[in-house]
Amino acid sequence: MKKIFATLLAASLMFAATDAFAQLSAGLGYINATENGTYTNGNTTTTLDPQAFNGVYVGANYSVDMASGLSLVPGVYVSALFGSKHVDVAGLGWITGDHKYTEFAVNVPINAVYSYALNGDTKLFAYAGPIMQFALSHKDALTATGSNTTTTYDRLNGDNQERNPFNLYIGGGIGAQVANIQIVLGYDHSLLNIDSRDGYKRGRSAIKLGVGMAF
């Protein structure tokens, strides 16, 4: 998975960087994400409690003109997500206490974008496409019930692994650009199971609101 991700990232960036009609944009924004999942044991399937995350992203992309109003827009951005959960009853892998999560990931979207020019220097646009994500870190800082000590677990590696680092999303959204300033509202939904444990299935959806600047 790591080799596939690196190859696709390099290919998308090389393609954008060598196109004479590419326009660079950079931006940042807010992420509100929710994870939902199930656990299946034999013929019994239990729905897991949803887990909420809030975070930020920052990155850049290239808009490569393909046809009138239509562009291919590969990019790359880094995301940081933060979440917490208080667990009163142990079970389904949970330890009672306060859990605090921190995740950092690299994301590579490849979007098709359709733009519609209004009067002056204003345009509206809509986009859709896949997003490849590779989690660099996902930590669970646990303060167990009855303890004053916080233990941090690595959920991507080693004996405490619970997550697959690679994810694939399908995303889409709308936006507006006035002069060089962009405002974007998007939604992403994961297509892969990001839980590595037997019997578990977990997916993520996210709403993103961002601002950017085209150069």
C-alpha positions, 0 to 999 in steps of 0.5 A: 500500500505504501508503494502504491500511495507513493507512486500515485502521489509522485505521478499526480504531482509530476503531471501537474507540475509539467503542464503549461496551463496549470494554475497553483492554488493553496488553502486551509480549512476546517474538518468535521468528521464522523466514524461509524462501524460495526462488530460481527461475532458469528451471526451477531452484529453490533453497531459501534458508537459513532466517534466524532473528530474535529481538525484542520487541513492545509495544502495545495493543488494544480488546476489543469485545463482540459476543456471549456470550463472543465479542469483536472485538479490533482493536489496534496494536503496534510490533515490533523484530526482530534477526538475524545471519548469517555468510556464508562463500560468496557467492551468491544475493545474499549477500556474504561476511562478518557480516550483522546485521539490524534491523527495526522495524515497525507491526502492526495485528491484528484478531482474533476472540476467544472467552473461557470464564470459569472460577471467580472472576476467571479466564478462558481465551481463544483468538483468530484473525485477520489482522495487517497489518504495515508495516515502517518500517525494515529495515537490514543492517549488513555487515562484509565478509570481510577488512574492518574496516569495517561498511557499513549497507544499507537493504533497504526503499528505494533501490538496495539494496532487497530487501524489500517493506514491507507484509506480511499474516499470519494468526495465532492463539493461546491465553491466560489472564486472572487478574484484570487480568493476561493471558498470551498464546501465539501463532503468526503466518504470513505470506501475502505474498512479502516479497522484492522481487527477481525470482525470490525468494520469502520468507515469515516465521513467528513465535511470540509469548509476551507478558504484558498488563494489562486496564484 
